[in-house]
Amino acid sequence: MNQPKLAVPYFSQWESPEMTLPVLAEGATALHRDPLWKNSGAETVEEYARWAVNICGMACLKMILAARGEAHPILSLARACTTYGGYVVNEADASIKGLIYVPFVTFVRERFGLSADVKTQVPAETIAEILSSHRFFIASVSSAIRWPEREPPGKGGHLVLVTAADEDSVRFHNPSGHERATQADVTLPLAAFDRFFANRGIAVSF
C-alpha cells in the first residue's frame, strides 16, 4: 500500500474483544458477563451493555486518540459526544441513536483538536485519495464485513477505522471483529470492501 503502516492500537467496542460472538448469539445481555466491563467507564454493567452495542464510532475515536498517545475510557467519549448531539438517548425506550456525523465532527474538533470532515458519495476507489490528505477514514460498512466471504444483508450501519488503502485493497481495524484476523489490520481487496461499504464516512487527522 502507498500509505505507511501506522502504529494504531486496536480496541474493540467491547472491553473483552472475544465477546462478539456471544453478543451476536444472545444480544447485549451477553455483555453482562464481560469481566472487564468496568474499564469502559460505565457506572453499572447494565449501562455498559446498553452503550457497548452502539459505540463502534467511539471505538474508532479511541483508536485514533491512542495513536496520538492518549487513553480515554470509551464511555467517557460516548457521554461527551452525546452532549454535542452525536448520540440521541431516549430514556423512555432505552434506545440510543447514533453516531450522527456532523455533531461528531464538531465534538472531535472542539474537544481534541482533530481535523474532521464528513464525506458522502465516496466511491471505494477514492478512499486512498482521502487518506493522502487525512490520517484516517472512519467508514460506514455493514457489520457483516467480519465475514467477507458472505453476501452482506445491506450496506452501512457499522463503523470501521481505515488506516491505509490503495487501488487494490483497504486495511482497517474493525471494532466488532469476532477473531483476531477480523479485528486488527484487516486487509480486504477493494472490490470485497466495496460490497459492504455505504460510500460515506468521516475523514480524520491529528
Summary of the structure (lengths in Angstrom):
residues: 206
radius of gyration: 15.9
end to end distance: 21.0
largest distance: 48.7
contacts: 656
relative contact order: 0.18
helix: 40%
strand: 21%
